Amino acid sequence: MKHPLQQHIEEIIKLTDEEFEFILSHFETTIKRKHQYILQENEIADKEYWIVKGCL
């Protein structure tokens, strides 16, 4: 089973496993609980987020 990010990218362009591993090395996985904020008021958004599971 492919990683959801890999499936999303491969809708546009095909990747080898090595290419995807390189891309994935630039991402960091974080897990948030229900009702937990990604950012609080006055925090600077210094990252971009990609939701793998759930909704925002």
N, CA, C and O atoms as CSV, one atom per row, in Angstrom:
chain,resi,resn,atom,element,x,y,z
A,1,MET,N,N,0.838,-1.183,0.000
A,1,MET,CA,C,0.000,0.000,0.000
A,1,MET,C,C,0.881,1.243,0.000
A,1,MET,O,O,1.809,1.365,0.800
A,2,LYS,N,N,0.580,2.143,-0.892
A,2,LYS,CA,C,1.387,3.348,-1.025
A,2,LYS,C,C,1.008,4.384,0.017
A,2,LYS,O,O,-0.129,4.435,0.487
A,3,HIS,N,N,1.976,5.200,0.364
A,3,HIS,CA,C,1.768,6.328,1.275
A,3,HIS,C,C,0.780,7.286,0.616
A,3,HIS,O,O,0.858,7.506,-0.593
A,4,PRO,N,N,-0.153,7.863,1.387
A,4,PRO,CA,C,-1.138,8.789,0.793
A,4,PRO,C,C,-0.501,9.962,0.047
A,4,PRO,O,O,-1.028,10.405,-0.972
A,5,LEU,N,N,0.619,10.461,0.542
A,5,LEU,CA,C,1.298,11.562,-0.152
A,5,LEU,C,C,1.827,11.080,-1.501
A,5,LEU,O,O,1.755,11.810,-2.490
A,6,GLN,N,N,2.349,9.879,-1.548
A,6,GLN,CA,C,2.856,9.326,-2.803
A,6,GLN,C,C,1.707,9.148,-3.801
A,6,GLN,O,O,1.860,9.448,-4.985
A,7,GLN,N,N,0.576,8.669,-3.330
A,7,GLN,CA,C,-0.584,8.516,-4.215
A,7,GLN,C,C,-1.002,9.867,-4.780
A,7,GLN,O,O,-1.320,9.983,-5.963
A,8,HIS,N,N,-1.000,10.879,-3.933
A,8,HIS,CA,C,-1.394,12.224,-4.373
A,8,HIS,C,C,-0.436,12.767,-5.431
A,8,HIS,O,O,-0.872,13.303,-6.450
A,9,ILE,N,N,0.863,12.628,-5.193
A,9,ILE,CA,C,1.858,13.120,-6.149
A,9,ILE,C,C,1.771,12.356,-7.460
A,9,ILE,O,O,1.916,12.937,-8.536
A,10,GLU,N,N,1.533,11.039,-7.368
A,10,GLU,CA,C,1.505,10.215,-8.576
A,10,GLU,C,C,0.258,10.439,-9.426
A,10,GLU,O,O,0.154,9.889,-10.522
A,11,GLU,N,N,-0.684,11.235,-8.938
A,11,GLU,CA,C,-1.786,11.646,-9.808
A,11,GLU,C,C,-1.286,12.610,-10.874
A,11,GLU,O,O,-1.920,12.788,-11.914
A,12,ILE,N,N,-0.131,13.236,-10.601
A,12,ILE,CA,C,0.439,14.223,-11.515
A,12,ILE,C,C,1.660,13.663,-12.238
A,12,ILE,O,O,1.800,13.834,-13.449
A,13,ILE,N,N,2.549,12.988,-11.492
A,13,ILE,CA,C,3.799,12.503,-12.069
A,13,ILE,C,C,4.193,11.186,-11.398
A,13,ILE,O,O,3.964,11.010,-10.201
A,14,LYS,N,N,4.769,10.283,-12.143
A,14,LYS,CA,C,5.218,9.004,-11.601
A,14,LYS,C,C,6.552,9.183,-10.901
A,14,LYS,O,O,7.416,9.927,-11.364
A,15,LEU,N,N,6.711,8.489,-9.775
A,15,LEU,CA,C,7.940,8.551,-8.992
A,15,LEU,C,C,8.478,7.156,-8.754
A,15,LEU,O,O,7.717,6.195,-8.635
A,16,THR,N,N,9.803,7.051,-8.685
A,16,THR,CA,C,10.405,5.811,-8.228
A,16,THR,C,C,10.350,5.808,-6.707
A,16,THR,O,O,10.125,6.851,-6.093
A,17,ASP,N,N,10.550,4.661,-6.101
A,17,ASP,CA,C,10.563,4.582,-4.641
A,17,ASP,C,C,11.679,5.436,-4.054
A,17,ASP,O,O,11.504,6.045,-2.999
A,18,GLU,N,N,12.813,5.486,-4.722
A,18,GLU,CA,C,13.937,6.295,-4.241
A,18,GLU,C,C,13.598,7.782,-4.278
A,18,GLU,O,O,13.935,8.521,-3.353
A,19,GLU,N,N,12.935,8.217,-5.338
A,19,GLU,CA,C,12.539,9.617,-5.444
A,19,GLU,C,C,11.541,9.990,-4.352
A,19,GLU,O,O,11.630,11.061,-3.750
A,20,PHE,N,N,10.592,9.091,-4.107
A,20,PHE,CA,C,9.614,9.387,-3.070
A,20,PHE,C,C,10.259,9.398,-1.682
A,20,PHE,O,O,9.899,10.234,-0.853
A,21,GLU,N,N,11.186,8.507,-1.413
A,21,GLU,CA,C,11.878,8.505,-0.121
A,21,GLU,C,C,12.625,9.817,0.084
A,21,GLU,O,O,12.675,10.333,1.201
A,22,PHE,N,N,13.202,10.360,-0.978
A,22,PHE,CA,C,13.881,11.657,-0.882
A,22,PHE,C,C,12.874,12.758,-0.533
A,22,PHE,O,O,13.139,13.593,0.332
A,23,ILE,N,N,11.728,12.757,-1.203
A,23,ILE,CA,C,10.682,13.746,-0.926
A,23,ILE,C,C,10.184,13.596,0.507
A,23,ILE,O,O,10.040,14.585,1.226
A,24,LEU,N,N,9.924,12.358,0.920
A,24,LEU,CA,C,9.399,12.104,2.257
A,24,LEU,C,C,10.376,12.516,3.352
A,24,LEU,O,O,9.960,12.840,4.464
A,25,SER,N,N,11.668,12.508,3.048
A,25,SER,CA,C,12.664,12.904,4.046
A,25,SER,C,C,12.557,14.393,4.394
A,25,SER,O,O,13.128,14.837,5.390
A,26,HIS,N,N,11.839,15.153,3.590
A,26,HIS,CA,C,11.659,16.583,3.846
A,26,HIS,C,C,10.371,16.882,4.608
A,26,HIS,O,O,10.028,18.045,4.821
A,27,PHE,N,N,9.659,15.831,5.020
A,27,PHE,CA,C,8.413,15.980,5.766
A,27,PHE,C,C,8.593,15.453,7.177
A,27,PHE,O,O,9.434,14.593,7.435
A,28,GLU,N,N,7.793,15.982,8.078
A,28,GLU,CA,C,7.806,15.547,9.472
A,28,GLU,C,C,6.378,15.171,9.848
A,28,GLU,O,O,5.451,15.950,9.625
A,29,THR,N,N,6.198,13.986,10.414
A,29,THR,CA,C,4.871,13.530,10.805
A,29,THR,C,C,4.550,14.013,12.213
A,29,THR,O,O,5.342,13.827,13.137
A,30,THR,N,N,3.395,14.628,12.370
A,30,THR,CA,C,2.905,14.999,13.694
A,30,THR,C,C,1.487,14.475,13.831
A,30,THR,O,O,0.736,14.440,12.857
A,31,ILE,N,N,1.125,14.074,15.023
A,31,ILE,CA,C,-0.212,13.556,15.292
A,31,ILE,C,C,-0.910,14.527,16.228
A,31,ILE,O,O,-0.375,14.901,17.272
A,32,LYS,N,N,-2.092,14.923,15.844
A,32,LYS,CA,C,-2.899,15.838,16.646
A,32,LYS,C,C,-4.138,15.102,17.130
A,32,LYS,O,O,-4.729,14.314,16.391
A,33,ARG,N,N,-4.528,15.361,18.369
A,33,ARG,CA,C,-5.743,14.786,18.923
A,33,ARG,C,C,-6.951,15.592,18.464
A,33,ARG,O,O,-6.824,16.717,17.982
A,34,LYS,N,N,-8.097,15.003,18.621
A,34,LYS,CA,C,-9.338,15.693,18.305
A,34,LYS,C,C,-9.414,16.973,19.130
A,34,LYS,O,O,-9.115,16.963,20.324
A,35,HIS,N,N,-9.810,18.061,18.503
A,35,HIS,CA,C,-9.949,19.390,19.112
A,35,HIS,C,C,-8.608,20.045,19.455
A,35,HIS,O,O,-8.589,21.076,20.127
A,36,GLN,N,N,-7.504,19.477,19.015
A,36,GLN,CA,C,-6.196,20.097,19.252
A,36,GLN,C,C,-5.871,21.012,18.076
A,36,GLN,O,O,-6.067,20.635,16.921
A,37,TYR,N,N,-5.381,22.195,18.363
A,37,TYR,CA,C,-5.089,23.190,17.333
A,37,TYR,C,C,-3.742,22.918,16.668
A,37,TYR,O,O,-2.804,22.429,17.297
A,38,ILE,N,N,-3.674,23.244,15.391
A,38,ILE,CA,C,-2.398,23.216,14.670
A,38,ILE,C,C,-1.622,24.481,15.005
A,38,ILE,O,O,-0.420,24.436,15.267
A,39,LEU,N,N,-2.320,25.606,14.993
A,39,LEU,CA,C,-1.730,26.900,15.357
A,39,LEU,C,C,-2.637,27.610,16.351
A,39,LEU,O,O,-3.860,27.500,16.272
A,40,GLN,N,N,-2.045,28.327,17.271
A,40,GLN,CA,C,-2.790,29.161,18.208
A,40,GLN,C,C,-2.715,30.616,17.726
A,40,GLN,O,O,-1.899,30.957,16.870
A,41,GLU,N,N,-3.553,31.437,18.273
A,41,GLU,CA,C,-3.558,32.849,17.934
A,41,GLU,C,C,-2.178,33.447,18.212
A,41,GLU,O,O,-1.551,33.142,19.227
A,42,ASN,N,N,-1.720,34.291,17.311
A,42,ASN,CA,C,-0.425,34.989,17.379
A,42,ASN,C,C,0.780,34.098,17.093
A,42,ASN,O,O,1.910,34.581,17.166
A,43,GLU,N,N,0.590,32.829,16.773
A,43,GLU,CA,C,1.706,31.981,16.369
A,43,GLU,C,C,2.001,32.221,14.894
A,43,GLU,O,O,1.095,32.493,14.107
A,44,ILE,N,N,3.253,32.119,14.533
A,44,ILE,CA,C,3.667,32.300,13.149
A,44,ILE,C,C,3.621,30.948,12.438
A,44,ILE,O,O,4.147,29.954,12.939
A,45,ALA,N,N,2.994,30.924,11.283
A,45,ALA,CA,C,2.911,29.698,10.491
A,45,ALA,C,C,4.217,29.542,9.715
A,45,ALA,O,O,4.369,30.086,8.622
A,46,ASP,N,N,5.149,28.800,10.288
A,46,ASP,CA,C,6.448,28.607,9.643
A,46,ASP,C,C,6.533,27.250,8.941
A,46,ASP,O,O,7.601,26.855,8.475
A,47,LYS,N,N,5.405,26.538,8.867
A,47,LYS,CA,C,5.353,25.228,8.212
A,47,LYS,C,C,4.087,25.165,7.368
A,47,LYS,O,O,3.139,25.923,7.577
A,48,GLU,N,N,4.097,24.252,6.419
A,48,GLU,CA,C,2.892,23.932,5.676
A,48,GLU,C,C,2.426,22.568,6.155
A,48,GLU,O,O,3.243,21.731,6.538
A,49,TYR,N,N,1.124,22.341,6.136
A,49,TYR,CA,C,0.577,21.086,6.645
A,49,TYR,C,C,-0.158,20.344,5.544
A,49,TYR,O,O,-0.805,20.951,4.691
A,50,TRP,N,N,-0.049,19.034,5.573
A,50,TRP,CA,C,-0.748,18.163,4.655
A,50,TRP,C,C,-1.458,17.139,5.510
A,50,TRP,O,O,-0.805,16.346,6.188
A,51,ILE,N,N,-2.791,17.134,5.494
A,51,ILE,CA,C,-3.587,16.255,6.346
A,51,ILE,C,C,-3.678,14.883,5.676
A,51,ILE,O,O,-4.168,14.763,4.553
A,52,VAL,N,N,-3.195,13.839,6.384
A,52,VAL,CA,C,-3.214,12.483,5.841
A,52,VAL,C,C,-4.522,11.799,6.180
A,52,VAL,O,O,-5.092,11.098,5.343
A,53,LYS,N,N,-5.009,11.994,7.406
A,53,LYS,CA,C,-6.223,11.316,7.838
A,53,LYS,C,C,-7.023,12.279,8.699
A,53,LYS,O,O,-6.457,12.987,9.532
A,54,GLY,N,N,-8.322,12.311,8.505
A,54,GLY,CA,C,-9.182,13.180,9.290
A,54,GLY,C,C,-9.589,14.398,8.481
A,54,GLY,O,O,-9.436,14.429,7.260
A,55,CYS,N,N,-10.105,15.390,9.170
A,55,CYS,CA,C,-10.506,16.614,8.477
A,55,CYS,C,C,-10.110,17.812,9.315
A,55,CYS,O,O,-9.824,17.693,10.507
A,56,LEU,N,N,-10.100,18.957,8.679
A,56,LEU,CA,C,-9.649,20.183,9.310
A,56,LEU,C,C,-10.696,21.244,9.125
A,56,LEU,O,O,-10.520,22.372,9.584
